[in-house]
């Protein structure tokens, strides 16, 4: 039995789930999200503000248990996304490191000889605070995390002076420099 899969998903009043065979359409104040669940393995029902995902067979093997928890997490992330939204905060640290919004591009000055223009996907909303803090918002948790990872990979944090782009709360292991 999957520990995560057994938990019910509580859907807020302003959000709703529509079940059409193997397709789920989750809608809320922030937007809508579509998911597909394998209906040969799982059955889903939604009533009284709770969503349940149950395996069809009584005997549950290891693969079904793993998929049960995975699908439950995907549906829960989608419900959270359409009701509250997902957010990641990135911090730029280094002399002269700046970020600006220019139309549909994020312009980054990261100590290179040129500026870097990062194209923002349509489903993502990016805001820049104080030129060194970037906030990434969206409905899809996977897409928000991917955009944050792509921006962080433009200038990873180096271990000596901790210069680069890092997520808020990310631990950076510092190294000691050369000694005489």
NORMO-V717570 format. One record per run of one state. SS is the DSSP state (@ for helix, = for strand, . for the rest). FROM is the first residue (numbers start at 1). LEN is the number of residues. If there is no record, write none. Layout:
BEGIN
{{SS:FROM:LEN} {SS:FROM:LEN}}
END
This chain:
BEGIN
{{.:1:2} {@:3:4} {.:7:2} {=:9:2} {.:11:5} {=:16:5} {.:21:2} {=:23:6} {.:29:2} {=:31:6} {.:37:5} {=:42:6} {.:48:2} {=:50:6} {.:56:6} {@:62:22} {.:84:2} {=:86:8} {.:94:4} {=:98:5} {.:103:2} {=:105:5} {.:110:6} {=:116:4} {.:120:5} {=:125:5} {.:130:3} {=:133:6} {.:139:2} {@:141:14} {.:155:9} {=:164:4} {.:168:13}}
END
